[in-house]
Amino acid sequence: MEQSPAPFSEIGRRARDLLTKDYSYDQKFTFSMPSSSGMGITATGVKKDQIFIGDISTQYKLGSTVVDIKVDTYSNVSTKVTLVDVFRSTKLSLGFNIPDHKSGKLDVQYLHQHAAINSSIGLNPSPLLELSVAIGNKDLALGGEIGFNTASSSFTKCNAGISFNKPDFSAALMLTDRGQAVKASYVHLVDPTNGTEVGAEMIHRLSTYENSFSIGSAHKVDSLTSLKTRFSDNGKVAMLYQREWRPKSLVTFSAEYDTKAKSSVPKLGLALALKP
């Protein structure tokens, strides 16, 4: 539904993407091979220090059913089956991991013209229950989420937020960390012709009265090249350079330097994504 509000998890998403998306300080390689027959394969490898982690995932689409299977280097198998429009405006997802027999989880998403509801329940004797609701429309949304661990009888999540979105700007205000922090974010599209955006995020912790903030920018050098920058109050400066060297294939360089640390060594990352 075009006028439906986005799920609660999307509140503040535009600022998070500007400040954190694609930043990585490891060596990462991704190879994706889509298929017109409904079967797609993606292989991913990440080198962290001297450790290499990899996985292979496949996605099979048949009508309104999508099956995702992923196998990693530790022989863990993750499976997710998604059914779209089983009921009107409803999406069901069933996921589980092998060999973890307690990892089963059922997710249900319902979209209404003025509401987006997401729920999740663990399929085990002491499940983790989660529920999020957003009401409004595509421009203005208000919502909240809760999570409850039945094993410990404790809340794992209790957050609320409101967002206002327009094509040229986005603003969000959230109460996070189970009511212990207030987060405000704002993104503004300065120049639509070259995609120049600036944004900021500020966090105030109610218990300690501590404040932290990050500011960032994104700019398209040309139709194939993007540049992002970020500065945080802790003195860390980051930069990202991304180039689409062929259709849907990206090479990304990331760097971060801690200006407050003595003898600091810059963190460098390289990510290569190939898609034939």
BADRENKE-602653 format. One record per residue: x, y, z of N, C-alpha, C in turn; residue in three letters. Coordinates in Angstrom, 3 decimals, decimal comma. Layout:
! residues N
<<X Y Z> <X Y Z> <X Y Z> "ala">
...
This chain:
! residues 276
<<0,838 -1,192 0,000> <0,000 0,000 0,000> <0,874 1,243 0,000> "met">
<<0,667 2,096 -0,983> <1,550 3,243 -1,149> <1,449 4,234 0,002> "glu">
<<0,284 4,365 0,607> <0,101 5,345 1,671> <0,317 4,769 3,060> "gln">
<<0,584 3,483 3,162> <0,770 2,850 4,468> <2,063 3,333 5,114> "ser">
<<2,078 3,433 6,434> <3,337 3,785 7,112> <4,334 2,642 7,020> "pro">
<<5,601 2,968 7,058> <6,630 1,935 7,074> <6,632 1,250 8,439> "ala">
<<7,160 0,026 8,548> <7,251 -0,632 9,862> <8,036 0,209 10,856> "pro">
<<7,844 -0,062 12,135> <8,508 0,728 13,183> <10,020 0,716 13,024> "phe">
<<10,582 -0,382 12,555> <12,033 -0,470 12,396> <12,583 0,529 11,383> "ser">
<<11,719 1,096 10,541> <12,158 2,059 9,537> <12,233 3,487 10,071> "glu">
<<11,723 3,726 11,276> <11,796 5,069 11,850> <13,261 5,433 12,099> "ile">
<<13,690 6,552 11,526> <15,086 6,968 11,638> <16,027 6,238 10,709> "gly">
<<15,486 5,428 9,795> <16,330 4,610 8,906> <17,169 5,470 7,961> "arg">
<<16,612 6,547 7,485> <17,342 7,366 6,510> <18,612 7,946 7,119> "arg">
<<18,545 8,361 8,375> <19,744 8,885 9,044> <20,742 7,771 9,330> "ala">
<<20,261 6,599 9,750> <21,162 5,473 10,013> <21,907 5,059 8,748> "arg">
<<21,195 5,042 7,625> <21,842 4,677 6,375> <22,915 5,685 5,993> "asp">
<<22,619 6,966 6,178> <23,596 8,000 5,836> <24,855 7,878 6,693> "leu">
<<24,678 7,570 7,970> <25,810 7,570 8,904> <26,534 6,230 9,007> "leu">
<<25,889 5,131 8,655> <26,517 3,827 8,910> <26,512 2,871 7,725> "thr">
<<25,590 3,012 6,783> <25,468 2,011 5,722> <26,721 1,938 4,852> "lys">
<<27,166 0,719 4,589> <28,309 0,390 3,725> <29,663 0,661 4,368> "asp">
<<29,704 1,272 5,556> <30,990 1,440 6,244> <31,430 0,071 6,773> "tyr">
<<32,623 -0,346 6,413> <33,154 -1,620 6,879> <34,669 -1,528 6,887> "ser">
<<35,298 -2,062 7,934> <36,747 -1,973 8,072> <37,401 -3,348 8,009> "tyr">
<<36,737 -4,255 7,294> <37,273 -5,578 7,027> <37,431 -5,724 5,517> "asp">
<<37,856 -6,884 5,091> <37,918 -7,193 3,673> <36,738 -8,111 3,359> "gln">
<<35,861 -7,665 2,474> <34,620 -8,390 2,209> <34,441 -8,588 0,708> "lys">
<<33,997 -9,780 0,338> <33,738 -10,113 -1,060> <32,362 -10,743 -1,163> "phe">
<<31,549 -10,243 -2,105> <30,209 -10,776 -2,322> <29,998 -11,035 -3,804> "thr">
<<29,513 -12,216 -4,102> <29,214 -12,587 -5,487> <27,768 -13,056 -5,554> "phe">
<<26,960 -12,376 -6,375> <25,544 -12,710 -6,503> <25,240 -13,116 -7,930> "ser">
<<24,471 -14,188 -8,064> <24,090 -14,677 -9,381> <22,572 -14,868 -9,408> "met">
<<21,839 -13,854 -9,875> <20,383 -14,012 -9,976> <20,013 -14,924 -11,126> "pro">
<<18,768 -15,373 -11,123> <18,311 -16,274 -12,176> <16,869 -15,946 -12,529> "ser">
<<16,570 -15,972 -13,795> <15,205 -15,701 -14,244> <14,261 -16,843 -13,906> "ser">
<<14,804 -18,005 -13,553> <13,971 -19,157 -13,216> <13,481 -19,129 -11,776> "ser">
<<13,926 -18,128 -11,005> <13,478 -18,012 -9,624> <14,499 -18,429 -8,601> "gly">
<<15,639 -18,947 -9,030> <16,690 -19,378 -8,112> <17,867 -18,415 -8,171> "met">
<<18,272 -17,871 -7,021> <19,409 -16,974 -6,952> <20,427 -17,480 -5,947> "gly">
<<21,726 -17,259 -6,224> <22,802 -17,724 -5,351> <23,703 -16,550 -5,002> "ile">
<<24,066 -16,441 -3,709> <24,966 -15,391 -3,246> <26,036 -16,003 -2,357> "thr">
<<27,296 -15,703 -2,667> <28,426 -16,165 -1,855> <29,095 -14,945 -1,230> "ala">
<<29,374 -15,032 0,075> <29,966 -13,919 0,816> <31,153 -14,406 1,627> "thr">
<<32,229 -13,635 1,597> <33,403 -13,940 2,401> <33,907 -12,680 3,084> "gly">
<<34,236 -12,783 4,369> <34,714 -11,643 5,148> <35,977 -12,051 5,898> "val">
<<37,018 -11,253 5,763> <38,252 -11,489 6,500> <38,372 -10,442 7,594> "lys">
<<38,319 -10,901 8,864> <38,470 -10,033 10,021> <39,774 -10,384 10,711> "lys">
<<40,716 -9,464 10,674> <42,061 -9,741 11,177> <42,601 -10,964 10,437> "asp">
<<42,848 -12,076 11,146> <43,366 -13,286 10,505> <42,300 -14,367 10,371> "gln">
<<41,042 -14,013 10,635> <39,956 -14,978 10,585> <39,123 -14,754 9,329> "ile">
<<38,826 -15,831 8,622> <37,997 -15,747 7,421> <36,651 -16,408 7,700> "phe">
<<35,585 -15,684 7,425> <34,228 -16,179 7,618> <33,494 -16,074 6,283> "ile">
<<32,797 -17,125 5,919> <32,081 -17,113 4,653> <30,757 -17,838 4,736> "gly">
<<29,906 -17,598 3,761> <28,636 -18,310 3,681> <28,145 -18,308 2,238> "asp">
<<27,292 -19,256 1,937> <26,631 -19,355 0,643> <25,128 -19,407 0,899> "ile">
<<24,390 -18,545 0,217> <22,947 -18,505 0,402> <22,248 -18,621 -0,937> "ser">
<<21,102 -19,235 -0,924> <20,268 -19,377 -2,118> <18,870 -18,870 -1,810> "thr">
<<18,228 -18,355 -2,815> <16,846 -17,892 -2,676> <16,036 -18,439 -3,852> "gln">
<<14,944 -19,081 -3,519> <14,077 -19,663 -4,542> <12,690 -19,057 -4,425> "tyr">
<<12,189 -18,540 -5,556> <10,877 -17,913 -5,586> <9,940 -18,747 -6,455> "lys">
<<8,776 -19,021 -5,905> <7,746 -19,741 -6,631> <6,403 -19,116 -6,282> "leu">
<<5,895 -18,296 -7,193> <4,649 -17,603 -6,929> <4,795 -16,653 -5,757> "gly">
<<3,983 -16,838 -4,734> <4,020 -15,985 -3,541> <4,866 -16,579 -2,428> "ser">
<<5,642 -17,626 -2,739> <6,479 -18,288 -1,734> <7,952 -18,034 -2,031> "thr">
<<8,705 -17,667 -0,989> <10,139 -17,425 -1,114> <10,861 -18,280 -0,071> "val">
<<11,844 -19,045 -0,531> <12,618 -19,903 0,371> <14,070 -19,443 0,356> "val">
<<14,610 -19,099 1,539> <16,001 -18,682 1,688> <16,746 -19,729 2,511> "asp">
<<17,905 -20,156 2,008> <18,757 -21,119 2,718> <20,183 -20,593 2,710> "ile">
<<20,821 -20,601 3,883> <22,201 -20,125 3,996> <23,035 -21,109 4,787> "lys">
<<24,238 -21,401 4,273> <25,181 -22,302 4,940> <26,484 -21,542 5,142> "val">
<<27,004 -21,525 6,389> <28,236 -20,791 6,657> <29,418 -21,740 6,834> "asp">
<<30,582 -21,167 7,097> <31,816 -21,959 7,199> <31,831 -22,863 8,422> "thr">
<<30,937 -22,642 9,378> <30,865 -23,491 10,559> <29,786 -24,566 10,424> "tyr">
<<29,307 -24,760 9,191> <28,295 -25,786 8,868> <26,948 -25,509 9,516> "ser">
<<26,684 -24,259 9,863> <25,367 -23,874 10,348> <24,456 -23,603 9,145> "asn">
<<23,254 -24,104 9,213> <22,289 -23,933 8,128> <21,114 -23,091 8,631> "val">
<<20,848 -22,003 7,935> <19,719 -21,138 8,265> <18,687 -21,215 7,152> "ser">
<<17,445 -21,434 7,513> <16,371 -21,578 6,535> <15,222 -20,644 6,889> "thr">
<<14,668 -20,003 5,871> <13,531 -19,109 6,076> <12,548 -19,275 4,929> "lys">
<<11,297 -19,513 5,262> <10,236 -19,663 4,279> <9,247 -18,519 4,467> "val">
<<9,009 -17,764 3,406> <8,140 -16,594 3,473> <6,952 -16,784 2,551> "thr">
<<5,764 -16,558 3,085> <4,523 -16,652 2,318> <3,887 -15,271 2,278> "leu">
<<3,647 -14,777 1,067> <3,091 -13,435 0,881> <1,612 -13,545 0,534> "val">
<<0,809 -12,697 1,188> <-0,635 -12,613 0,925> <-1,350 -13,937 1,142> "asp">
<<-0,919 -14,690 2,165> <-1,699 -15,862 2,580> <-3,076 -15,393 3,019> "val">
<<-3,076 -14,331 3,805> <-4,269 -13,569 4,084> <-4,053 -12,181 3,488> "phe">
<<-5,070 -11,432 3,317> <-4,971 -10,135 2,662> <-4,021 -9,210 3,424> "arg">
<<-3,029 -8,658 2,698> <-2,051 -7,705 3,241> <-1,205 -8,298 4,359> "ser">
<<-1,037 -9,617 4,363> <-0,301 -10,301 5,425> <0,867 -11,093 4,836> "thr">
<<1,996 -11,071 5,538> <3,171 -11,850 5,144> <3,611 -12,703 6,333> "lys">
<<3,788 -13,989 6,101> <4,219 -14,924 7,136> <5,620 -15,421 6,816> "leu">
<<6,473 -15,499 7,846> <7,831 -16,008 7,671> <8,136 -17,002 8,776> "ser">
<<8,637 -18,154 8,383> <9,041 -19,188 9,332> <10,525 -19,447 9,137> "leu">
<<11,306 -19,247 10,203> <12,746 -19,428 10,118> <13,262 -20,353 11,200> "gly">
<<14,349 -21,073 10,888> <14,980 -21,944 11,885> <16,416 -22,219 11,451> "phe">
<<17,238 -22,555 12,428> <18,649 -22,850 12,188> <18,943 -24,297 12,554> "asn">
<<19,864 -24,885 11,820> <20,312 -26,253 12,091> <21,805 -26,184 12,444> "ile">
<<22,223 -26,731 13,587> <21,551 -27,736 14,428> <20,813 -27,178 15,651> "pro">
<<20,624 -25,873 15,760> <19,964 -25,290 16,923> <18,458 -25,531 16,826> "asp">
<<17,972 -26,549 17,530> <16,560 -26,910 17,425> <15,645 -25,948 18,163> "his">
<<16,219 -25,006 18,936> <15,399 -24,027 19,645> <15,349 -22,673 18,930> "lys">
<<15,838 -22,627 17,712> <15,950 -21,352 16,997> <14,722 -21,012 16,153> "ser">
<<13,743 -21,887 16,111> <12,571 -21,641 15,280> <11,857 -20,353 15,654> "gly">
<<11,398 -19,622 14,638> <10,731 -18,347 14,887> <9,691 -18,095 13,812> "lys">
<<8,549 -17,575 14,219> <7,472 -17,237 13,303> <7,271 -15,726 13,323> "leu">
<<7,365 -15,108 12,144> <7,152 -13,670 11,999> <5,890 -13,435 11,183> "asp">
<<5,116 -12,450 11,623> <3,888 -12,081 10,919> <3,895 -10,579 10,706> "val">
<<3,671 -10,163 9,454> <3,594 -8,739 9,134> <2,238 -8,445 8,503> "gln">
<<1,596 -7,399 9,006> <0,289 -6,986 8,468> <0,340 -5,507 8,132> "tyr">
<<-0,022 -5,175 6,905> <-0,031 -3,794 6,449> <-1,459 -3,342 6,210> "leu">
<<-1,810 -2,228 6,851> <-3,109 -1,595 6,681> <-2,871 -0,223 6,086> "his">
<<-3,919 0,395 5,601> <-3,769 1,720 5,008> <-3,164 2,721 5,983> "gln">
<<-3,420 2,546 7,271> <-2,903 3,487 8,260> <-2,128 2,805 9,381> "his">
<<-1,696 1,579 9,170> <-0,969 0,877 10,233> <-0,074 -0,196 9,643> "ala">
<<1,036 -0,440 10,330> <1,949 -1,535 9,992> <2,248 -2,280 11,286> "ala">
<<1,933 -3,577 11,306> <2,074 -4,382 12,520> <3,027 -5,540 12,233> "ile">
<<4,033 -5,690 13,068> <4,976 -6,804 12,967> <5,016 -7,540 14,294> "asn">
<<4,939 -8,853 14,238> <5,021 -9,655 15,453> <5,934 -10,839 15,215> "ser">
<<6,533 -11,322 16,301> <7,457 -12,447 16,222> <7,333 -13,287 17,486> "ser">
<<7,378 -14,596 17,311> <7,323 -15,503 18,447> <8,297 -16,651 18,225> "ile">
<<9,090 -16,938 19,252> <10,014 -18,060 19,174> <9,273 -19,375 19,331> "gly">
<<9,644 -20,362 18,526> <8,965 -21,656 18,570> <9,709 -22,606 19,490> "leu">
<<9,637 -22,320 20,792> <10,254 -23,164 21,808> <9,465 -23,015 23,099> "asn">
<<9,734 -23,838 24,105> <8,932 -23,784 25,340> <8,987 -22,441 26,068> "pro">
<<10,074 -21,693 25,949> <10,193 -20,376 26,591> <10,509 -19,337 25,519> "ser">
<<9,513 -18,945 24,750> <9,775 -18,124 23,564> <10,048 -16,659 23,896> "pro">
<<10,708 -16,018 22,955> <10,888 -14,572 22,979> <9,770 -13,975 22,144> "leu">
<<8,992 -13,076 22,732> <7,862 -12,456 22,051> <8,203 -11,013 21,706> "leu">
<<7,901 -10,609 20,477> <8,159 -9,245 20,043> <6,966 -8,726 19,257> "glu">
<<6,673 -7,448 19,445> <5,559 -6,817 18,748> <5,906 -5,362 18,488> "leu">
<<5,700 -4,916 17,257> <5,915 -3,510 16,913> <4,735 -3,017 16,090> "ser">
<<4,367 -1,766 16,311> <3,221 -1,163 15,634> <3,593 0,248 15,206> "val">
<<3,246 0,614 13,992> <3,406 1,979 13,503> <2,092 2,405 12,880> "ala">
<<1,620 3,592 13,235> <0,371 4,117 12,686> <0,640 5,458 12,021> "ile">
<<-0,188 5,806 11,049> <-0,032 7,068 10,341> <-0,110 6,858 8,852> "gly">
<<0,836 7,447 8,113> <0,905 7,272 6,667> <2,366 7,313 6,249> "asn">
<<2,629 7,384 4,935> <4,012 7,321 4,473> <4,816 8,554 4,874> "lys">
<<4,142 9,671 5,216> <4,843 10,892 5,605> <5,030 11,010 7,114> "asp">
<<4,009 10,697 7,872> <4,043 10,840 9,331> <3,700 9,512 9,983> "leu">
<<4,594 9,024 10,834> <4,371 7,736 11,485> <4,729 7,829 12,962> "ala">
<<3,921 7,174 13,783> <4,126 7,107 15,229> <3,991 5,651 15,637> "leu">
<<4,945 5,173 16,449> <4,866 3,763 16,804> <5,699 3,379 18,000> "gly">
<<5,703 2,091 18,277> <6,463 1,561 19,398> <6,697 0,084 19,230> "gly">
<<7,593 -0,468 20,041> <7,884 -1,895 20,004> <8,188 -2,392 21,408> "glu">
<<7,827 -3,639 21,654> <8,140 -4,279 22,922> <8,651 -5,690 22,636> "ile">
<<9,507 -6,166 23,514> <9,996 -7,531 23,444> <9,972 -8,127 24,837> "gly">
<<9,514 -9,367 24,961> <9,383 -9,993 26,277> <9,978 -11,387 26,236> "phe">
<<10,896 -11,647 27,167> <11,526 -12,949 27,295> <10,766 -13,757 28,344> "asn">
<<10,050 -14,778 27,898> <9,239 -15,556 28,837> <10,094 -16,399 29,774> "thr">
<<11,328 -16,705 29,361> <12,203 -17,514 30,215> <12,607 -16,752 31,464> "ala">
<<12,926 -15,474 31,318> <13,351 -14,653 32,461> <12,265 -13,704 32,940> "ser">
<<11,120 -13,721 32,271> <10,009 -12,808 32,606> <10,475 -11,356 32,644> "ser">
<<11,200 -10,959 31,614> <11,736 -9,599 31,554> <11,553 -9,032 30,157> "ser">
<<11,470 -7,706 30,106> <11,329 -7,025 28,830> <12,710 -6,828 28,203> "phe">
<<12,843 -7,225 26,951> <14,092 -7,034 26,216> <14,054 -5,780 25,357> "thr">
<<12,865 -5,306 25,039> <12,686 -4,091 24,247> <11,504 -3,309 24,787> "lys">
<<11,614 -2,001 24,746> <10,497 -1,122 25,075> <10,839 0,254 24,515> "cys">
<<10,552 0,451 23,251> <10,961 1,660 22,547> <9,765 2,312 21,877> "asn">
<<9,892 3,596 21,589> <8,841 4,350 20,913> <9,493 5,394 20,026> "ala">
<<8,744 5,848 19,018> <9,329 6,838 18,129> <8,304 7,474 17,223> "gly">
<<8,698 8,592 16,629> <7,865 9,309 15,672> <8,774 9,823 14,558> "ile">
<<8,281 9,802 13,336> <9,083 10,263 12,206> <8,229 11,068 11,253> "ser">
<<8,885 11,990 10,566> <8,237 12,799 9,543> <9,143 12,775 8,319> "phe">
<<8,599 12,318 7,197> <9,408 12,116 6,003> <8,833 12,857 4,804> "asn">
<<9,713 13,501 4,084> <9,407 14,126 2,817> <10,554 13,794 1,856> "lys">
<<10,360 13,961 0,549> <11,440 13,636 -0,377> <12,742 14,383 -0,104> "pro">
<<12,656 15,609 0,430> <13,872 16,397 0,622> <14,387 16,402 2,054> "asp">
<<13,660 15,813 3,007> <14,169 15,743 4,375> <13,458 14,651 5,153> "phe">
<<14,091 14,263 6,265> <13,508 13,264 7,155> <13,937 13,574 8,579> "ser">
<<12,991 13,549 9,510> <13,278 13,816 10,921> <12,648 12,721 11,769> "ala">
<<13,333 12,319 12,837> <12,832 11,265 13,707> <13,237 11,543 15,150> "ala">
<<12,373 11,168 16,072> <12,629 11,277 17,502> <12,229 9,963 18,144> "leu">
<<13,161 9,338 18,893> <12,915 8,013 19,446> <13,301 7,938 20,913> "met">
<<12,560 7,137 21,646> <12,888 6,770 23,019> <13,380 5,332 22,969> "leu">
<<14,680 5,101 23,229> <15,298 3,790 23,027> <15,894 3,251 24,325> "thr">
<<16,521 2,077 24,218> <17,169 1,424 25,366> <16,221 1,287 26,548> "asp">
<<15,005 0,834 26,232> <13,971 0,636 27,264> <13,744 1,903 28,086> "arg">
<<13,655 3,025 27,370> <13,348 4,293 28,012> <14,534 4,995 28,637> "gly">
<<15,761 4,519 28,390> <16,941 5,107 29,009> <17,642 6,139 28,139> "gln">
<<17,237 6,276 26,867> <17,927 7,204 25,975> <16,936 7,823 24,998> "ala">
<<17,219 9,068 24,637> <16,440 9,776 23,625> <17,343 10,012 22,422> "val">
<<16,853 9,629 21,258> <17,646 9,758 20,032> <16,892 10,636 19,037> "lys">
<<17,555 11,652 18,532> <16,977 12,537 17,524> <17,866 12,523 16,288> "ala">
<<17,263 12,470 15,113> <18,033 12,442 13,871> <17,341 13,291 12,814> "ser">
<<18,161 13,790 11,895> <17,634 14,639 10,825> <18,520 14,496 9,590> "tyr">
<<17,898 14,382 8,431> <18,608 14,297 7,152> <17,961 15,287 6,192> "val">
<<18,813 16,028 5,463> <18,298 17,017 4,518> <18,969 16,829 3,160> "his">
<<18,155 16,776 2,121> <18,666 16,678 0,755> <18,988 18,086 0,262> "leu">
<<20,271 18,410 0,201> <20,702 19,764 -0,139> <20,570 20,039 -1,630> "val">
<<21,029 19,099 -2,458> <21,036 19,295 -3,910> <20,563 18,023 -4,591> "asp">
<<19,324 18,000 -5,108> <18,806 16,781 -5,745> <19,568 16,392 -7,007> "pro">
<<20,204 17,332 -7,666> <20,876 17,031 -8,929> <22,083 16,111 -8,744> "thr">
<<22,784 16,244 -7,621> <23,944 15,375 -7,381> <23,792 14,528 -6,111> "asn">
<<22,576 14,495 -5,563> <22,302 13,645 -4,411> <23,018 14,030 -3,132> "gly">
<<23,391 15,310 -2,982> <24,096 15,745 -1,781> <23,141 15,795 -0,590> "thr">
<<23,488 15,050 0,455> <22,695 15,007 1,678> <23,591 15,289 2,879> "glu">
<<23,015 15,917 3,886> <23,690 16,094 5,170> <22,739 15,608 6,256> "val">
<<23,309 15,080 7,329> <22,469 14,560 8,397> <23,202 14,528 9,715> "gly">
<<22,440 14,381 10,772> <23,009 14,334 12,111> <22,148 13,456 13,001> "ala">
<<22,778 12,877 14,013> <22,076 12,070 15,007> <22,635 12,402 16,384> "glu">
<<21,753 12,641 17,326> <22,165 12,975 18,691> <21,467 12,046 19,676> "met">
<<22,219 11,575 20,663> <21,681 10,672 21,679> <21,910 11,278 23,059> "ile">
<<20,842 11,350 23,850> <20,923 11,836 25,231> <20,501 10,707 26,168> "his">
<<21,402 10,305 27,065> <21,109 9,234 28,010> <20,539 9,835 29,287> "arg">
<<19,306 9,440 29,601> <18,571 10,044 30,699> <19,166 9,701 32,060> "leu">
<<19,775 8,535 32,204> <20,289 8,110 33,507> <21,610 8,794 33,857> "ser">
<<22,454 9,023 32,848> <23,789 9,594 33,098> <23,939 11,023 32,580> "thr">
<<22,922 11,520 31,896> <22,941 12,871 31,308> <24,089 13,037 30,302> "tyr">
<<24,525 11,953 29,694> <25,572 12,018 28,688> <24,972 12,276 27,313> "glu">
<<25,702 13,030 26,509> <25,276 13,324 25,152> <26,328 12,823 24,165> "asn">
<<25,877 12,353 23,026> <26,781 11,963 21,946> <26,110 12,317 20,623> "ser">
<<26,935 12,575 19,617> <26,363 12,939 18,329> <27,280 12,507 17,196> "phe">
<<26,693 12,401 16,017> <27,423 12,127 14,790> <26,813 12,969 13,680> "ser">
<<27,665 13,485 12,815> <27,193 14,221 11,649> <27,821 13,590 10,418> "ile">
<<27,101 13,632 9,305> <27,615 12,991 8,114> <27,080 13,641 6,857> "gly">
<<27,651 13,245 5,740> <27,237 13,774 4,446> <27,396 12,687 3,391> "ser">
<<26,664 12,838 2,302> <26,768 11,941 1,155> <26,689 12,783 -0,107> "ala">
<<27,493 12,423 -1,081> <27,565 13,219 -2,309> <27,896 12,308 -3,480> "his">
<<27,196 12,503 -4,592> <27,490 11,749 -5,808> <28,458 12,556 -6,667> "lys">
<<29,673 12,058 -6,810> <30,661 12,721 -7,654> <30,214 12,684 -9,111> "val">
<<29,700 11,529 -9,535> <29,080 11,378 -10,845> <28,046 10,268 -10,727> "asp">
<<27,502 9,832 -11,855> <26,431 8,840 -11,816> <26,877 7,482 -11,291> "ser">
<<28,195 7,233 -11,248> <28,718 5,933 -10,825> <29,512 5,986 -9,531> "leu">
<<29,794 7,172 -9,025> <30,703 7,314 -7,887> <30,031 8,088 -6,752> "thr">
<<30,148 7,565 -5,535> <29,589 8,210 -4,343> <30,665 8,397 -3,293> "ser">
<<30,504 9,446 -2,519> <31,447 9,765 -1,443> <30,657 10,114 -0,190> "leu">
<<31,043 9,495 0,948> <30,383 9,771 2,227> <31,432 10,130 3,274> "lys">
<<31,039 10,986 4,210> <31,909 11,359 5,318> <31,112 11,305 6,619> "thr">
<<31,833 11,136 7,734> <31,177 11,091 9,045> <32,142 11,575 10,112> "arg">
<<31,619 12,349 11,054> <32,403 12,803 12,197> <31,581 12,609 13,461> "phe">
<<32,209 12,052 14,509> <31,531 11,807 15,776> <32,195 12,586 16,894> "ser">
<<31,446 12,814 17,966> <31,975 13,611 19,080> <33,115 12,907 19,802> "asp">
<<33,255 11,586 19,609> <34,368 10,863 20,236> <35,682 11,025 19,466> "asn">
<<35,666 11,875 18,444> <36,881 12,167 17,708> <37,152 11,278 16,510> "gly">
<<36,244 10,364 16,207> <36,451 9,467 15,081> <35,932 10,091 13,789> "lys">
<<36,789 10,072 12,771> <36,455 10,609 11,457> <36,468 9,460 10,458> "val">
<<35,435 9,366 9,641> <35,329 8,264 8,686> <35,010 8,792 7,296> "ala">
<<35,436 8,032 6,291> <35,165 8,389 4,906> <34,909 7,121 4,108> "met">
<<34,026 7,216 3,133> <33,677 6,074 2,302> <33,660 6,504 0,838> "leu">
<<34,281 5,684 -0,008> <34,296 5,916 -1,452> <33,727 4,681 -2,124> "tyr">
<<32,700 4,862 -2,953> <32,047 3,725 -3,605> <31,923 3,979 -5,102> "gln">
<<32,304 2,972 -5,882> <32,307 3,095 -7,335> <31,577 1,914 -7,958> "arg">
<<30,631 2,205 -8,842> <29,946 1,165 -9,601> <30,724 0,957 -10,899> "glu">
<<31,671 0,025 -10,878> <32,576 -0,126 -12,008> <31,961 -0,902 -13,162> "trp">
<<30,836 -1,583 -12,874> <30,009 -2,176 -13,917> <28,607 -2,279 -13,354> "arg">
<<27,559 -2,427 -14,188> <26,184 -2,419 -13,664> <25,979 -3,362 -12,491> "pro">
<<25,539 -2,791 -11,361> <25,204 -3,518 -10,137> <26,403 -4,164 -9,459> "lys">
<<27,615 -3,835 -9,879> <28,836 -4,329 -9,233> <29,559 -3,140 -8,605> "ser">
<<29,848 -3,247 -7,300> <30,371 -2,116 -6,553> <31,703 -2,454 -5,895> "leu">
<<32,573 -1,465 -5,837> <33,783 -1,555 -5,038> <33,730 -0,411 -4,031> "val">
<<33,964 -0,716 -2,754> <33,811 0,266 -1,685> <35,067 0,306 -0,826> "thr">
<<35,613 1,505 -0,645> <36,741 1,725 0,251> <36,246 2,511 1,464> "phe">
<<36,585 2,045 2,665> <36,207 2,722 3,905> <37,448 2,989 4,741> "ser">
<<37,442 4,115 5,440> <38,564 4,459 6,315> <38,030 5,194 7,531> "ala">
<<38,656 4,923 8,699> <38,281 5,615 9,937> <39,540 5,916 10,737> "glu">
<<39,573 7,117 11,282> <40,740 7,535 12,063> <40,262 8,149 13,376> "tyr">
<<40,882 7,717 14,476> <40,546 8,219 15,804> <41,510 9,349 16,143> "asp">
<<41,019 10,584 16,080> <41,885 11,743 16,305> <42,273 11,922 17,765> "thr">
<<41,580 11,259 18,690> <41,868 11,422 20,110> <42,794 10,342 20,661> "lys">
<<43,019 9,301 19,905> <43,861 8,206 20,388> <45,316 8,459 19,999> "ala">
<<46,213 8,267 20,957> <47,635 8,432 20,682> <48,145 7,267 19,826> "lys">
<<48,980 7,592 18,869> <49,540 6,597 17,955> <48,446 5,770 17,283> "ser">
<<47,362 6,451 16,946> <46,242 5,752 16,316> <46,591 5,346 14,888> "ser">
<<46,206 4,125 14,526> <46,393 3,619 13,175> <45,045 3,624 12,475> "val">
<<44,942 4,209 11,299> <43,643 4,255 10,610> <43,115 2,848 10,304> "pro">
<<41,820 2,693 10,432> <41,171 1,445 10,031> <40,806 1,562 8,556> "lys">
<<41,137 0,528 7,801> <40,872 0,524 6,371> <40,053 -0,699 6,007> "leu">
<<39,119 -0,521 5,095> <38,284 -1,642 4,672> <38,057 -1,625 3,173> "gly">
<<37,891 -2,803 2,617> <37,636 -2,937 1,187> <36,518 -3,948 0,993> "leu">
<<35,502 -3,563 0,222> <34,387 -4,460 -0,067> <34,170 -4,500 -1,566> "ala">
<<34,051 -5,701 -2,092> <33,836 -5,893 -3,515> <32,573 -6,727 -3,710> "leu">
<<31,611 -6,158 -4,446> <30,350 -6,852 -4,711> <30,197 -7,047 -6,208> "ala">
<<30,099 -8,296 -6,638> <29,974 -8,626 -8,056> <28,597 -9,199 -8,331> "leu">
<<27,992 -8,707 -9,415> <26,681 -9,208 -9,814> <26,637 -9,234 -11,340> "lys">
<<26,767 -10,398 -11,957> <26,786 -10,503 -13,418> <25,478 -9,976 -14,033> "pro">
